[in-house]
Amino acid sequence: MHLLNLGILAHVDAGKTSLTERLLHTAGVIDEIGSVDAGNTQTDSLALERQRGITIKSAVVSFALDDVTVNLIDTPGHPDFIAEVERVLGVLDGAVLVVSAVEGVQPQTRVLMRTLQRLRIPTLVFVNKIDRRGARYDAVLRALSERLTASVVPMGTADGLGTRAARFRPGLTSSALDALADHDDELLTAYIEETVSYDRLRTALADQTRQALVHPVYFGSAITGAGVGALAEGIGQLLPAADGDPEGPVSGSVFKVERGPAGEKVAYARMFSGTVRIRDRIRFGAVGASSDAGEPDDTRAEGRITAISVFDRGADRRDDLVAAGRIAKLWGLADIRIGDAFGEPRKAAGHFFAPPTLETVVVPADGADRRDLHRALTLLAEQDPLIDLRHDEVRQETFVSLYGEVQKEVVQATLADEFGLDVTFRETTPLCVERPVGSGAAVEFNKKDGNPFLATIGLRVDPAPVGSGVAFRLEVELGSMPFAFFKAVEDTVRETLGQGLRGWQVPDCTVTMTHSGYSPRQSHAHQGFDKSMSSTGYDFRGLTPLVLVEALRRAGTRVHEPMHRFRVEAPSDTLAALLPVLARLRAVPQTTETRGASCVLEGAVPAAHVHELEQHLPGLTRGEGELESAFDHYAPAAPGTAPERRRTDLNPLNRKEYLLNLTRRVGN
């Protein structure tokens, strides 16, 4: 029996969770199919998931299909929870992309399919809801080919659409042969000579599906069960088995972290190689963490496995070990985070989706303990590393980053249900960045010209290409002072660049240390070490922000706002009403194409106005407009409109205030 780690992905409300229930029922794992509307499904365990009928957190269930053990991962479909989807993609062997036979290809469907193709994840397409009124066959197949990929292979036909009697009739058609022949010259020759056998066709189909060259398409209904048996057969026969050597070096990746009943961390992990047993000690850390020599970094965290659960036939059961290819829950790794690799790190794949571009302030109800709120939000951010927190100690406010407005409701409900905290939110604002306009340098010398620190630091800031990150370099001799002082400067530089001259992160620049100096360890005669005469890490950590912001001042910075790439498809006769609204929202159409009675506009819109565009579109297009949007780039904010972000640090922009705040902090 071989393993298959399978993801189910779709646009919201296409029927992913219902399909999961039907597959579990087909496999004999559950006796009764749960309902999203009734809130009794296997995978939607959160209260808010049951209330809203949407998936928020990924869930894992296991079942057997003949000689294949499937670990099925039900993922969120709403774009606000795309981070959950991102983490799952790295552990999949194959995927099922669900499309509604009524609504057809939706914006999020296109985003997901592009990502699956880019990662070359073998994917089957299941067109769901053929029993619903308005279900279509030919139109949906055409949309799949035109809007998703031309390499679709219909696995049969459907009849009785729009009724409870709708069914799927398996069978390869001539169009399937056309698609397969495009990737197989020998098959093309046999096709021309009319010597293609059914077995040869099935072999080509399996090979090309496993290479993600073609995508078999099934029609059916998760509610009635039509077509699900054929899909299950395709899952078992066409998708590749999990690989990995159980005897090889231990290597795995964590894609989900939750808290157990006693508050302990539970890590969901995919094993790529080796075998982990209870009481084994493993090293873990960020993907790609390594030393300069390319070996695993010894500074990574370490923990001992105290318990293991593997997924089996609809539930997870305790076991003594987990081997390559499997997904398991691991206990005992107190410091582990989502995205961490353990054992031998695999090559970092990076993020598949953009980070959040919105931010809001979480406001506790009257009388609530702000410290309790901060602890609760820290736990939530721990479970989702793309939720970034900023805490303003002076005003006792906590900022949280978001993908969209629905996440506010999720955070609000989670804080109420799991922590007993009632909160509201301030207005959502975009997360901008700052980029240096030119180069700037500054230097302060040890105890001279108002410098109260026993340290000499000179820094130069230069612009760097977009996406290159922050680089720290030295123009001084590494041996000119203790390495710990250089490390203190570099760490503080990276921390300080989290808030530029206008409060936004400075993500891409090169910072070069041009001057260095320190006071060696000294003491009075016959006395111990006197830190008033000798430099410490405190001196370098305290002085660095003052020098860095002065260098930034001289370089100058410009605020860049997040921009989304958008695609609007709407009736052509609504274009006149749509264009003025797009202009008011500062959306810039770059291409406009007319397709019969429809028109397609593509362009860029500020992230701050995407939600407003979503709200206006139905009214402007008689409910027929479709919007697809995703973060694309940062663009310079219009002159005079550059927003400022309230600082949450000790404010090195104001030297007097900074030194006073620093003294108070040290005094505490």
C-alpha positions, -999 to +999 in steps of 0.1 A: +000+000+000+014+034-010+008+069+004-006+100-012-008+134+004-036+151-014-048+187-012-084+199-020-084+235-032-111+258-047-127+292-048-149+297-017-183+278-018-173+255-046-179+225-024-145+214-011-156+204+024-187+186+010-164+167-014-142+157+015-173+143+033-184+124+003-149+109-003-148+098+034-182+082+030-172+065-003-141+051+015-162+038+044-146+061+070-179+077+080-214+063+080-232+096+076-222+125+055-219+158+073-233+191+060-216+224+058-250+241+065-256+219+095-221+225+108-213+188+114-185+181+089-153+162+098-128+189+088-144+222+098-139+220+136-137+257+144-170+273+157-167+301+131-161+276+103-194+259+112-213+292+116-202+307+083-199+275+062-164+283+051-130+266+058-105+288+077-079+263+090-065+234+070-075+200+083-061+165+077-081+133+074-070+099+061-087+071+042-079+041+020-087+038-017-079+002-026-041+000-021-036+037-016-037+055+018-047+091+012-039+118+036-065+144+025-060+181+034-091+203+031-079+239+026-095+273+028-110+288-003-115+324+008-087+347-003-083+361+032-069+327+043-046+322+014-017+318+039-032+285+050-032+273+014+004+284+009+016+263+038-002+232+026+012+233-010+047+225+002+036+191+015+014+179-013+020+150-038-012+159-058-043+181-057-080+182-066-091+216-078-129+220-073-149+241-097-187+248-095-207+237-125-230+267-119-206+295-112-178+281-133-142+294-131-139+320-104-111+345-096-096+324-068-097+293-091-074+311-115-050+321-087-048+286-074-044+269-108-016+293-117+002+284-085-003+246-089+011+248-124+041+269-114+049+243-087+042+215-111+018+198-086-002+170-104-038+182-103-072+167-111-102+190-117-136+181-102-166+201-115-190+200-087-228+207-083-240+192-116-273+185-098-279+223-092-301+244-114-280+263-139-253+236-141-234+235-174-210+211-191-198+224-224-195+260-212-175+250-181-152+228-201-146+257-225-140+281-196-115+256-180-096+255-213-097+292-219-092+306-184-073+279-166-052+257-189-056+243-224-043+209-211-076+196-198-086+160-204-124+154-201-127+120-184-163+115-195-196+132-201-225+143-179-263+142-185-293+152-165-276+184-155-296+206-131-316+177-116-311+153-087-307+126-114-276+142-129-248+117-134-213+114-148-205+088-175-168+079-175-150+075-208-122+091-227-132+111-257-113+123-288-106+156-272-087+137-245-066+121-271-058+155-287-046+168-253-024+138-246-009+137-281+004+173-277+029+160-252+038+126-267+052+123-302+048+085-303+012+088-293+007+115-319+020+091-346-002+063-334-031+087-333-025+097-369-021+060-379-052+051-359-034+024-339-038+038-304-049+012-279-070+020-248-041+007-225-016+029-243-040+059-238-044+051-201-006+048-196+000+081-213-027+097-192-012+085-160+023+095-170+014+130-182-009+136-151+019+128-127+042+152-146+015+179-143+014+182-181-023+175-183-052+178-159-080+152-160-115+167-155-144+149-138-180+161-134-202+152-104-220+162-073-206+159-037-242+160-025-256+132-045-223+113-050-225+114-088-190+112-103-173+109-069-165+072-075-148+080-108-128+108-091-117+085-063-105+060-089-086+088-107-070+098-074-057+063-068-046+056-103-034+089-118-017+108-090+019+100-078+026+082-046+046+100-018+083+093-021+111+094+004+136+069+019+126+058+054+162+048+060+176+081+048+185+112+069+156+128+088+140+157+069+106+172+073+086+204+073+059+219+096+028+233+078+005+238+108+008+244+146-020+243+171-023+242+209-035+210+227-059+209+256-031+216+281-017+244+260+011+224+246+023+229+210+013+203+184+031+205+151+016+190+119+046+178+098+053+161+065+082+137+065+103+138+033+130+115+044+140+093+073+121+081+103+114+100+136+107+081+168+094+091+202+123+104+224+144+114+193+160+148+195+158+169+164+170+203+153+146+226+136+144+262+123+135+284+094+137+267+060+172+270+045+188+279+078+225+269+074+260+278+083+284+296+059+297+262+049+262+250+039+258+227+068+227+228+091+231+257+115+240+245+150+222+276+164+188+261+153+164+252+181+164+216+194+136+195+210+128+160+220+097+142+205+074+132+233+045+119+213+035+111+177+001+107+160-003+095+125-034+098+103-053+066+096-088+059+083-104+092+092-087+097+125-053+102+140-039+075+162-008+074+185+023+056+172+059+052+182+073+065+149+066+083+116+084+075+084+091+092+051+060+102+031+036+104+060+020+133+077+020+133+115+013+154+146+044+158+168+045+168+205+075+181+225+088+208+202+080+239+223+098+265+201+087+252+167+070+275+142+050+270+110+074+268+081+102+253+101+123+225+086+136+198+109+164+174+105+183+181+073+167+213+058+155+210+022+161+238-003+139+268+007+110+272-017+100+306-005+065+321-002+040+312-030+017+341-021+023+377-012+023+388+025-006+407+040-009+443+028-034+457+053-032+466+090-056+474+118-055+482+155-072+457+179-092+476+205-101+457+237-135+462+253-137+485+283-121+469+314-102+443+294-066+436+304-044+447+275-017+424+286-041+394+282-050+407+247-014+409+237-006+374+249-036+360+231-027+378+198+009+365+202-004+330+203-025+336+172+005+350+154+025+320+165+000+297+146+001+320+116+035+335+109+021+358+082+000+376+108+025+402+120+021+420+153+034+454+163+030+466+199+031+502+209+042+502+245+037+539+250+000+538+239-005+502+248-019+494+214-015+463+193-015+464+154-022+432+134-016+427+097-044+412+075-052+399+041-088+412+041-118+423+061-131+387+068-100+381+089-112+407+113-142+386+121-121+355+125-097+372+149-126+386+168-144+353+171-113+334+180-104+359+208-139+356+222-142+318+219-107+307+229-096+335+252-128+352+265-118+386+251-142+410+234-125+433+209-133+457+181-111+471+153-101+505+140-103+513+103-081+491+081-051+509+065-026+497+038+008+485+048+033+507+029+070+505+026+098+531+024+126+530-001+158+552+001+159+578-026+197+582-026+227+575-005+233+589+030+260+585+057+264+595+093+289+589+120+292+595+158+324+591+177+329+577+212+318+602+238+321+632+215+297+659+203+269+649+226+273+611+220+266+596+255+277+561+244+311+544+246+310+535+209+320+548+175+296+539+147+295+551+111+269+539+087+261+545+050+227+536+035+224+529-002+193+519-023+191+482-033+171+465-060+135+456-052+132+422-035+169+420-026+163+426+011+186+442+037+223+436+033+248+446+060+284+451+050+317+462+066+342+488+053+362+484+086+384+456+097+365+427+113+393+426+140+390+463+149+367+454+178+350+424+193+327+405+170+298+407+195+298+445+189+295+441+152+267+416+157+249+441+180+251+468+153+238+445+126+209+431+146+199+467+157+202+479+121+177+452+109+154+459+138+155+497+133+147+494+096+113+481+106+103+517+109+117+543+085+115+581+086+077+579+081+072+548+102+071+522+074+095+492+069+125+498+048+128+464+030+155+469+003+187+487+011+224+481+018+238+494+051+276+496+053+295+502+085+322+528+077+335+536+112+339+516+143+355+520+177+351+510+213+366+515+248+385+483+259+376+465+291+390+486+320+388+487+357+402+509+386+431+496+405+423+465+426+387+467+416+364+447+392+352+456+358+338+491+355+312+494+327+313+532+329+348+530+314+343+500+291+321+495+260+293+470+262+267+457+238+243+483+253+264+512+239+262+498+203+226+488+205+217+523+219+237+543+194+230+525+162+193+538+158+205+574+161+232+570+134+210+549+111+181+573+110+205+602+104+219+583+075+184+577+062+175+614+066+205+623+044+196+596+019+159+605+019+131+580+016+099+577-004+067+559+007+055+532-017+020+518-014+009+482-021-008+478-055-030+449-066-032+436-101-069+434-110-090+418-137-127+428-140-150+409-164-184+426-168-212+432-193-200+457-220-229+480-215-218+486-179-184+499-189-195+535-189-207+533-152-176+513-142-148+535-155-156+566-134-156+545-102-123+529-111-109+564-116-121+576-083-105+545-066-073+553-084-075+521-104-057+523-137-069+500-165-040+490-187-059+468-211-095+466-222-108+438-243-143+432-256-156+396-259-190+397-274-214+410-247-186+411-221-156+433-216-124+425-196-104+452-179-069+445-164-048+470-145-036+481-111-054+494-081-042+505-046-046+478-020-064+503+001-093+504-024-097+468-033-124+461-007-144+492-018-141+480-054-155+446-043-184+463-027-193+486-056-189+460-084-222+441-081-243+473-082-224+487-112-226+455-132-261+441-123-244+415-102-227+400-132-192+415-127-163+393-116-132+407-098-099+390-095-071+407-076-038+399-061-008+418-047+016+427-075+040+454-065+047+486-045+044+519-063+054+554-051+025+571-033+012+602-050+029+635-039+012+649-008-008+617-001+020+596+014+006+582+046+026+582+078+026+553+103+026+560+140+059+548+156+060+521+182+098+523+190+117+547+212+116+573+183+153+578+173+140+606+150+138+628+182+172+625+199+162+640+232+130+619+234+149+588+223+176+591+250+150+598+276+129+568+266+160+546+265+170+557+300+135+549+313+135+515+297+169+506+312+158+519+345+128+496+344 
